[in-house]
């Protein structure tokens, strides 16, 4: 059998957001966010100081819990892996 004819495993979704929200100090920073990035795609996080860029990355990485919704990275929920 030729290598190109071998079955290939399905790739996991890179990032999936479903109703994701975040707040700091009782103030909602953003949300709800819905969307999907496939493996190899990039996310550009841009905004003024205090807009929630670092909080966004911490929620996506599982360092902070979201105040609502779910994020999944490579089919894992980061906040559940803590």
N, C-alpha and C positions, 0 to 999 in steps of 0.2 A: 504494500500500500504506500502511495506517495505521501510525504509529510503534509502536503496541503489538503489531503483528503481525510486527515485525522479529525475527529470531533474536537471542537474548541469549547472550553468552559465559558459559561456566561460571565460577563464582567459585572462586578457590583456597581451600583450607582455611586458616583463620587460623593455628592452632597445633596440631601433632600431636606427641604424646610417645609413644615406644615403648621401654619398658624403660630409661628415662633414669635415670642414677645420677650422683651427685657426691660427691667426697671432698676434704677439705682436711687437709694435714698427716698423711696416712695414716689419717684417721678418716672413715668413711662418714657423710655428712651426711643423705642421703635417697636413696630409691630402692628398688626400681625404680618409676618413675612411668609410667603409661599414661593417655592421655586426649586429648581434642580440644576446641578452642575454634573456633567459626566466626567469620568477620569480624563485627565489631560487638559481640562478647561481651567481657567483662572478666575478668581474673584478679586476685584479691585475694591478696596474699602477706602473711601475718601470722605472727608468732611472737616468742619471746623473743630477747634478744641472743645471738648465737652460734649460732642455729638453722640458718643457711644461707640467709637471705632474699636477701642481696646475691649470694652465690654462685649461687643459682638464677637470678636475673636475668642474671648474667654468662654462665652456660651457655646460657640461652635466646637471648641476643643474639650469641653466638659469641665473646665475649671470653675465655672459658675453655672448654677441651675437656671434655666429659663423661667420666667414668671408665667409662661403659658406656651402651649404648642410643643412640637417635637422637632429635633434635628437628628438626622442620621448621616453618618460619615462612613462610607464603604460598608453599608448595611449594619452598622453598629450605632447605638445611641450613646454618645460620649458621656452624658451625665449619669447613665446607669453603670458605667465601667469604673466609677470612683470607688 
